[in-house]
Amino acid sequence: MYDIYANAKDDAWRYALGNSGSRTLLTIGLNPSTATREKADVTVAKVEQAAILNGYDGFIMLNLYPVRSTDFNELPSEGDQGAISKNLEAIEELMGRTADPVVWAAWGESIKARHYFIDAAYRLLTKSRKNPIRWLRYGPLTQSGHPRHPSRLQYAWKFAQFDADQYIKLLESELSA
């Protein structure tokens, strides 16, 4: 079903999932759930539909943390730093080989559930500043300023610019809290 699939640790970690296209939307969620090369889950199905409805013929689902869990609250309180580093490398590599990358920030309010989610977003956004990336959000930001997760999207919403530099400031304040 999907021609892009990168995983590790007997599929307990997933780095990337999607379909190739001439106009590809990179989407960064929180952590992978149950989607595999053969079947979508709710989040991946919504990401794929949003991409199609907005003129993208390909999409790649990525996440701030690569460890699978259907409930982010069941993830450990301390993140696996090796997993985070390998995951960020995979994201940066995909961004680097994508012409004029368009990236949908889609991790949701739940980023606040684990310090390492915030740290991963901060590291990713600060490192990506040196590349010409067009950052998007879907719909309005949450009340506390985070981009919404695809499971919360309404198809009537549209993509809008996501101000990564401004968001980095929010992450800095959350990291220092």
HELIX and SHEET records of a PDB file:
HELIX    1   1 VAL A   42  LEU A   53  1                                  12    
HELIX    2   2 PHE A   72  GLU A   74  5                                   3    
HELIX    3   3 GLN A   81  ARG A   97  1                                  17    
HELIX    4   4 GLU A  109  ALA A  113  5                                   5    
HELIX    5   5 HIS A  115  SER A  128  1                                  14    
HELIX    6   6 PRO A  150  ARG A  152  5                                   3    
HELIX    7   7 ALA A  164  SER A  176  1                                  13    
SHEET    1   A 7 ILE A   4  ALA A   8  0                                        
SHEET    2   A 7 TRP A  13  ASN A  19 -1                                        
SHEET    3   A 7 GLY A  58  ASN A  63 -1                                        
SHEET    4   A 7 THR A  24  GLY A  29  1                                        
SHEET    5   A 7 VAL A 102  ALA A 105  1                                        
SHEET    6   A 7 ARG A 134  TYR A 138  1                                        
SHEET    7   A 7 PHE A 159  GLN A 161 -1                                        
END                                                                             
